[in-house]
Amino acid sequence: KGTIFVGILPIIVSAGCVTDPHPKPTEPSYQGKSLSEWLRDFDNYNLLPENQAMAAEAMRHIGSEAVPFLVERLDQSQSKRYQLELQKWRDKQSANEPSSDRPANPRLEALAGLDALGSEAAAALPALGKLLHHDPPDLRALYVAARIGPAGVPLLTESLTNEIKADRKSTRLNSSPLT
């Protein structure tokens, strides 16, 4: 009996080492649809505005729990996978093969989700600030920061005084929604 226990102990110990000490949190959902599925409704040109309104409502129900997932998506539009999908779509368009299956833009979806969350998206402000330092800067981040409310004021103020002329101009004049 002692020999069996000694033989099983290394297996139990090694199994404990294999498990991730920081498992990735489960993606939030609302009404049986995952956050990712709701986000697709923001970036799908074939959907009615009512679908986008329903997606915004879903974001508000999910709440601040969505913020880490949305922040993670902000840079996914720079990923090689997205860029390859986008290039394939563009190639079809230029080859006179019109296609409505345009790949979804993860950043646009994330910005729309953060916009829908309003003040509950305040934890995303550092990530939004980083978008303003990309080349070129993503000025839609300013719109979302403004929609977050008072917590976004420092980011907006910083963009008024920074060296990027487009940021300063956009901060003063931006009154249009995400497009």
N, C-alpha and C positions, 0 to 999 in steps of 0.2 A: 504493500500500500504506500509506503514512504517513497518508493522508487517512482511510482506513477505521479505522485504529487510533484516531485522534483522534476520530472519530465514535462509536466504541464506548466509549471511556474515560468520558464523562459518564454513560452508561447503567450501567456497572459501578460507578462511584462512587455514583450515586444509589441503586442497589439495595442497596449496603452501608449507606446511611443509613436505609433503610426497615426493615431487619431490627431486631428488638428486641434491644438490648444485654443485657437481663435477661429472657430467655425464661422463661415460667412453667414450673416443673418438672412433669414428667409425674406424673399421679396414680398412686400405688402400687397394686398389685393382688396378689392371692393366688389361686392355683388358677383363673386365668382370669377372676376377678371383680374389678372395680374396687373401690377403697375405698368409693366412694359406694354401690355395690350392696350391699356388706356392711353398711354403716351402715343401710340401709333395713330390714334384718332386726331391728335394735334397736327400731325405732319402728313396727312393723307388728303391730297387735293380732290379726291373723288367723293369725299364725305360731305354731308350737309353741315351747315353751321350748328344745327341742333346736336349733332354727334360731338362736335368740339365742346359745346356747352355741357354735355353730359360728362365728357372727360374732365373738364374743369371742376365739375361738381364732385366727381370721384376723387380728384386730387384733394379737394377740401375735406372729404370724409376720411381719406387716408391720413391727412395731416402731416405733421413734422416727421413722422416715421418715414416718409418718402424722401426727405432731403438727402440722406447719404447716398441713396441710389441715383438721385438726380445729379448730384455733384459728380459722381463717378462717370456719368454719361456726358458731362460737359466736354471732355476731351476725346471722346470716342469718335467724333467726326473727323479727327485727325488720324485715326487708325488706318493702317494699310488696308485692312479688310473693307472698311467703308469706302476708302478712296478707289479701290479696285472695282467694287460694285458700282460706284458712281461713274467711273470711266467706262465700264461696260454699257451702262445705260446711255451715256453720251454718245458712244460709238454707234449704238442702234439708232439713235436720233439722227445722227449725221449721215447714216447709211440709208436714210429714208425708210426706216422701219419704225414708225412711231410706236412708242410703247408707254403705257401709263403706269408701268410697274417700277416707277422711280424709287430707288432705295430710300428708306426713311433716314433722315438726318438726326442722329442721336442728340447732337447739341441743341438743335431747334426744338426737339421734343422736350429736352430737359429744361430749357429756358421757358417754354410754355407751361410746363408743370410747375416750375418755381413761381412764375407769374400768377398762376391760379392759386397757389398757396398764400400769396401775399405776405403778411407779417410772420406767418409760420415758417417762412423760408429764410429767416434772418441768419441761420447758421451757414447758409450758402454764400454769404457776402464775401468771405475771403476767396472763394473759388471764382466768384464773379469778378473780383478785382484782378485776378490773374488773367482773365480773358482780355482785360484792357491792356495788358502788356504783351499780348501775342503780336505777331507780325503777319498780317495787319491786325489791329485790335478789333475785337468783336463788340461793336457799340451797342448791340442789343442788350448787353449786360447792364448798361446804364438804365435802360428802360425798366428792366426787372428790379434793379436796385431801388429805383424810384417807387415802383409798385409795392415793394416790401414795406415802405413807410419810413418812419423816423429812424429806424436802425440803419437804413441805407444812406442817410444824409452824409455821414463821413466819407463814404466812397464817392458820392456825387461831388462833394466839396473838393476832395482830392483830385478828381478828374477835371475840375475847373482850373486848377492851378498846375497841372502837370505839363510836361513838354509836348504831349501829343496834341497838335492843333485840332485834329478831327474829334478827339475826345471832348475838348473844351466846347467846340461848336455844337456837338451833339447834345451835351449836357444842358446847354442853354436852350436849344431849339427843339429837342426831341419831345414830340407829343404824340407820335404815332405808335400804334400797337405793334407787336412782333409781326414781322412779315417774312 
